[in-house]
Amino acid sequence: MTDVEARPNVALEIDDLTTVFRSRHGVVRAVDGVSLEVRKGEMLGVVGESGSGKSMLCLSIMRLVPGPAGRIESGRVRLGGVDLLRLTEAEMRQYRGRRIAMILQDPLMSLNPVYSIGNQINESLRIVHPGAGAKERVQKAIELLRSVRIPEPKDRLKAFPHQLSGGMRQRVCAAIALSGPPELLLADEPTTALDVTTQAEFLRLLRDLRDDLGVSIVLVTHDLGIVAQNCDRVAVMYGGRIVEEAPVRRVYSGPRHPYTALLLRSVPSLETQTLGSRLIPVDGTPPDLSQLPSGCRFAPRCPLADARCHAEYPPITEIESDHHSACWKPGEVASLLEV
Amino acid sequence: MTTAQPVMEIKHLTKHYATGSPWSLRKSRTVHAVDDVSFQLGTGETLGIVGESGCGKTTVSRVILGLVPPTDGQILFQGSDISRLSRRQRHDYRTEVQAVFQDPYGSLNPRMRVSDIILEPRTVQRRLGRREAKQLSGELLESVGLPGSMGTRFPHEFSGGQRQRLAIARALSVNPSVMVLDEPVSALDVSIRAQVINLLMDLQQERGLSYLLIAHDLAVVAHSSHRIGVMYLGKLVELGPSRDVVTHPLHPYTQLLLSAHPVPNPNVRPTPKQTNSELPSPINPPSGCRFRTRCPLAADVCAEREPEFRELEPTHWVACHMR
C-alpha cells in the first residue's frame, strides 16, 4: 500500500484533488485540482467564503463526500505515505477516528440528543480501542473530557447534550475526535456557532493540542482574524481552488494574490485610526461554481485583470520560497494596498 | 452626526418572558431578557449594541419595533410614548421605524416579485398605480445599488448580498426615520460585508437616518457606529462613543470582549483573559452585578448591591463598582 516514501515532516499530502457534484446546472467542480500539504504539528488555516470548496476539501480527505451526486474524481490524499483514496471502504474505516478526526461547525447537530455524552464518547472508544474493557473506557472518557478542560468530568459523563452550553458541547466533540488520538484533526468552522469569549477559549484548546500533543490541525474558517492569531500557515481558497498559500506572517504582511489583498483591506478592524472611515469593499460577487469563468476565477472582480487573466487560469506557483500564488501578476499585488 | 434632539428615548425598559406553556403543570419561571435598560438614539446617529447570545440585544430591537410589548418601561418616539398611541399614530410609527433582519434568505417571500416585495410596505399605506409602482421600484433599487430593471425578478435570482440590499430597499420604501438593523451583515460572505456596511453608511448620510445596529461582531459595530452600548445578561453595562469604548473600555466585560476579538494581524498574539466562560442563566441571574461570576475584579460589594449606571467620564457611562 505504501506507494511513495512518506516525507518526514509532512502529515498529509494532497495532490491534484478534484471533487465534483452533479447538479441541475451540470457538473460542478467543488474542489478543483487542489494540492496542499499539512506539516506535522502545525495548524494550517484554510480560508474561504461559502462555496469556495473548503468544507468539501475536508469531506474529501475523510472520504465522506455525499454520494451519489458528489464524488472524488481524481487526485491523491496521502497520510503517512498511504493514498487514502485507493483504500477500500473497510480499510478507510480504520483511519477515520483513529488517525484522522473531524470537528464540525454545529455541536448540537453532531451530538445525539438522546444519548448521554459518556455514552457517545464510549461509542467511539469502542470502535477505536476494541480491546479495552468497560471500566478502562470510562477511565479513558474521563481523561478525554479532562484533556479538553471540562470541569468535573466524572459527573459530566451522565449529562445530555442539551444540559451543556455551546462551548462545552464543542469540547465534547473535540474529546470524541481525540479518542484515537488522531495525528490529523480537521476542524470545519468549529467556532462559528460560538460566542467570542467561548471561541477564544476553544481556539486556545486547539493551540494546546497542537503544542502539547503534536496533533496536526486543519482549521477551516472564513475569519481572517482567527487564522492570523492561531495558524502557522494559511491556504486561501476561491472558487474551488487554492489561490495563495504561505506562512501566516507572510500572507498578512505581503499578500501575493489580489483576492487575499482585497479581502484583508476590506475587513473592518478595531484599529482606531480607521474607525468610522469608509471601508474599501471587494467589488462584485463570489463566483457561481456552475458558471465559472474560463480564465482566472477572480478576474471578474480583480482590478489588475487583463486579457490574459480572463483567458487562461494561472497555475499555482512558488513565487518565493514557501510562498505560493495563483496569479499572473503577483508582483503588482502590493500596489493594491497602497491607497 | 448626533444632534441634541433624540429621535428615540428608551426609559427603564424591562422585558420578562415566562418559561414553558401557560397550560403546563410545571411551575413557570421568569426569564429576565432585558432588565431596566435606558438609552437615547440621536437623530442621524448610529448606536451599536453588542453582546453575546442571550444578552437581550435582539429583545430590545423587538420591543422597539413593537413586535412584543415591554413588561415595564417606556419607549418615546419623538417625545410620545409608543404604548399610548392611537390606531392612526401607531400606523405612522410603524412606517417611521423599519427593520432589516439577519437572514436575507428567510426575510424575502420567494413567491413574490422583487418589486412587489420592496413596495409592500408602501402599498399597505395606499394602493399604487402600475406606472407609479414601476417608477418607484426602479428608484428604490437604484438607491441600494441594484439595476432598476431587476424589479420583475424573483428573490432566488439574487445573491446573499443583493438580497440584503433588497431588504434595505423595502425598509426605505416608506421613508423611515429610524432603522433597526439586527445583525445585517453576519449572514453575508466576508468579501460582501464591506459593500453593505458602506451602503448603509451612505444612506444614512443622504437621508439623515438613525440606526440602531445590533451585532455580535465588535469590529463591525465599532466601525460603523457613533456610540456603542454593551449588554450583558439583560443589562446595559457600558455606553459611550465608539472610540472611547474601544480604546479605553471601562467595564471588565467590555475588556473581555475586546481581548477575545480575533485581530487580523499575526503579530498580535491572542491574550484572552482567563475567566469562567459559563454564562449564568437569565432565569436566575446572579445577585448584585450580573457579571460578577465571570469578573476578574469581583469583590463582596458586587454580590450585595447592583452597580449604578453612571457617567464616569463625559458621555461615557458604565455600571461597575470597581470604577
Boltz contact constraints between the chains, C-beta under 6 A:
constraints:
  - contact:
      token1: [A, 49]
      token2: [B, 189]
      max_distance: 6.0
  - contact:
      token1: [A, 49]
      token2: [B, 190]
      max_distance: 6.0
  - contact:
      token1: [A, 50]
      token2: [B, 189]
      max_distance: 6.0
  - contact:
      token1: [A, 167]
      token2: [B, 277]
      max_distance: 6.0
  - contact:
      token1: [A, 195]
      token2: [B, 52]
      max_distance: 6.0
  - contact:
      token1: [A, 195]
      token2: [B, 53]
      max_distance: 6.0
  - contact:
      token1: [A, 196]
      token2: [B, 260]
      max_distance: 6.0
  - contact:
      token1: [A, 197]
      token2: [B, 256]
      max_distance: 6.0
  - contact:
      token1: [A, 197]
      token2: [B, 260]
      max_distance: 6.0
  - contact:
      token1: [A, 197]
      token2: [B, 277]
      max_distance: 6.0
  - contact:
      token1: [A, 198]
      token2: [B, 277]
      max_distance: 6.0
  - contact:
      token1: [A, 200]
      token2: [B, 260]
      max_distance: 6.0
  - contact:
      token1: [A, 200]
      token2: [B, 272]
      max_distance: 6.0
  - contact:
      token1: [A, 201]
      token2: [B, 277]
      max_distance: 6.0
  - contact:
      token1: [A, 222]
      token2: [B, 190]
      max_distance: 6.0
  - contact:
      token1: [A, 224]
      token2: [B, 264]
      max_distance: 6.0
  - contact:
      token1: [A, 225]
      token2: [B, 262]
      max_distance: 6.0
  - contact:
      token1: [A, 225]
      token2: [B, 263]
      max_distance: 6.0
  - contact:
      token1: [A, 225]
      token2: [B, 264]
      max_distance: 6.0
  - contact:
      token1: [A, 226]
      token2: [B, 262]
      max_distance: 6.0
  - contact:
      token1: [A, 228]
      token2: [B, 264]
      max_distance: 6.0
  - contact:
      token1: [A, 228]
      token2: [B, 265]
      max_distance: 6.0
  - contact:
      token1: [A, 228]
      token2: [B, 266]
      max_distance: 6.0
  - contact:
      token1: [A, 229]
      token2: [B, 262]
      max_distance: 6.0
  - contact:
      token1: [A, 229]
      token2: [B, 270]
      max_distance: 6.0
  - contact:
      token1: [A, 248]
      token2: [B, 266]
      max_distance: 6.0
  - contact:
      token1: [A, 249]
      token2: [B, 266]
      max_distance: 6.0
  - contact:
      token1: [A, 252]
      token2: [B, 266]
      max_distance: 6.0
  - contact:
      token1: [A, 263]
      token2: [B, 191]
      max_distance: 6.0
  - contact:
      token1: [A, 266]
      token2: [B, 194]
      max_distance: 6.0
  - contact:
      token1: [A, 267]
      token2: [B, 264]
      max_distance: 6.0
  - contact:
      token1: [A, 268]
      token2: [B, 219]
      max_distance: 6.0
  - contact:
      token1: [A, 268]
      token2: [B, 220]
      max_distance: 6.0
  - contact:
      token1: [A, 268]
      token2: [B, 223]
      max_distance: 6.0
  - contact:
      token1: [A, 269]
      token2: [B, 219]
      max_distance: 6.0
  - contact:
      token1: [A, 270]
      token2: [B, 219]
      max_distance: 6.0
  - contact:
      token1: [A, 270]
      token2: [B, 222]
      max_distance: 6.0
  - contact:
      token1: [A, 270]
      token2: [B, 246]
      max_distance: 6.0
  - contact:
      token1: [A, 272]
      token2: [B, 247]
      max_distance: 6.0
  - contact:
      token1: [A, 275]
      token2: [B, 222]
      max_distance: 6.0
  - contact:
      token1: [A, 275]
      token2: [B, 243]
      max_distance: 6.0
  - contact:
      token1: [A, 279]
      token2: [B, 194]
      max_distance: 6.0
  - contact:
      token1: [A, 279]
      token2: [B, 197]
      max_distance: 6.0
  - contact:
      token1: [A, 279]
      token2: [B, 198]
      max_distance: 6.0
  - contact:
      token1: [A, 281]
      token2: [B, 194]
      max_distance: 6.0
  - contact:
      token1: [A, 281]
      token2: [B, 195]
      max_distance: 6.0
  - contact:
      token1: [A, 282]
      token2: [B, 191]
      max_distance: 6.0
  - contact:
      token1: [A, 285]
      token2: [B, 159]
      max_distance: 6.0
  - contact:
      token1: [A, 286]
      token2: [B, 189]
      max_distance: 6.0
